[in-house]
Amino acid sequence: MKIPLINLHPTMDDLREEIIEAVIKVIDSNMFIMGPEIIELEKEIAEYCFTSDSIGVSSGTDALLLSLMALNVGPGDLVLTSNFSFFATAGVVSRLNATPVFVDIDPETFNIDSRQLKRTLIEMDKETLKNVKAIIPVHLYGQCANMEEILNISREYKIPIIEDGAQSIGAECYINGKKKKAGNIGEFGCFSFFPTKNLGGIGDGGIITVNDSQIANELRLKRVHGGERKYYHRVIGGNFRLDPIQAAVVRVKLSHLNKWHRQRQDNAKHYNELFDEAGLNDKVKIPCTVHSKNLQNYHIYNQYVIRAENRDKLQSYLIEQDIGTEVYYPIPFHLQECFLNLGGKVGDFPCSESAAKEVLAIPIFPGLTSEMRQIVVEKIKNFYKKN
Ligand SMILES: *Cc1c(COP(=O)(O)O)cnc(C)c1O
């Protein structure tokens, strides 16, 4: 049996008619730029994330870029972020001619290590500190970073937080005993509607959540080239608009999102049991969840990522066995060719370097059957019998 890493059919097929209807509605309205679908989605996402506003944008990458632009980040500025994430998290900083400052990860969660974050700030001199304009924690794979600590640091140093929640819409954590949703913690919450995210469109799209109407206005202004009045430009922005067809599709899917989170969590729970039964504890480390299971969305498993001994060989073996896997991510930021000019060397960030060598995402999509999960773990067990 072929088991792909990601299969969108189980979630798309049930909604096929509704999605087609929603797309046709946009086509028939002839409102192809902005319009009611965007306004409605922005209301619904703000409601879902418990924020006062949300601003639809062209992608998750542009959500991050526009947030930095709203903070007027530019040449000479520094932005602190995790050393282990999808490229966009750091790429957007460099695109504004600012410099990303990488921070190593917590080896348990793969999220930015808040103690290292603090240490990085402590070690900066006063002049350098003045240039730090934002912290971008990433909620990687579907689990919130240690936001309680990061929020403390943000307040102490008066540095705003841009949450990269591209993989974690709906994920929850506790802040000082209070339940909080991703995107409702920092100054900005950035989300992606890339089709393989938990809430995916049928193309590119994204959204930013905020709790400050002034910031919301700034984002809305810069989303459309910085012109409040058409053809009169106070500031420089860009074209960061969300496509109404994407908004219409995402609206259809939003009402099913929590159900799909549950299915991913059930799949993860079953995998955990299967790995335990297989007795692979010395070869495979299952994902660690640090947030309380009292939270419905303590982890939304955009990816189920194991640490595996002999990872590359295991992956090749699974490919031969028709099982889809992926390495998110094979190279930490400081060793990316385009960032070598920042002076990164092997050994600088040991936790992200070992993660890059060991992580492997296995299928977790809603619709993955119990039989498929058993086959995946069985094949992994077979591999370690021989290796
Ligand atoms: C997907 C993703 C992005 C970028 O989102 P796009 O919509 O693909 O531009 C940014 N950060 C992380 C962590 C992501 O997973």
The ligand as a MOL file (V3000), in Angstrom:
LIG
                    3D

  0  0  0     0  0            999 V3000
M  V30 BEGIN CTAB
M  V30 COUNTS 15 15 0 0 0
M  V30 BEGIN ATOM
M  V30 1 C 4.6670 27.5760 5.7560 0
M  V30 2 C 5.4850 28.3910 6.6560 0
M  V30 3 C 5.7570 29.7540 6.4000 0
M  V30 4 C 5.4050 30.4200 5.1110 0
M  V30 5 O 4.0850 30.3660 4.7200 0
M  V30 6 P 3.7330 30.5070 3.1550 0
M  V30 7 O 2.2700 30.6820 3.1560 0
M  V30 8 O 4.1840 29.2470 2.4950 0
M  V30 9 O 4.4490 31.6910 2.6310 0
M  V30 10 C 6.4430 30.4700 7.3600 0
M  V30 11 N 6.8790 29.9010 8.4920 0
M  V30 12 C 6.6710 28.5960 8.7600 0
M  V30 13 C 7.1600 28.0380 10.0440 0
M  V30 14 C 5.9960 27.8010 7.8400 0
M  V30 15 O 5.7900 26.5110 8.1090 0
M  V30 END ATOM
M  V30 BEGIN BOND
M  V30 1 1 1 2
M  V30 2 1 2 3
M  V30 3 2 2 14
M  V30 4 1 3 4
M  V30 5 2 3 10
M  V30 6 1 4 5
M  V30 7 1 5 6
M  V30 8 2 6 7
M  V30 9 1 6 8
M  V30 10 1 6 9
M  V30 11 1 10 11
M  V30 12 2 11 12
M  V30 13 1 12 13
M  V30 14 1 12 14
M  V30 15 1 14 15
M  V30 END BOND
M  V30 END CTAB
M  END
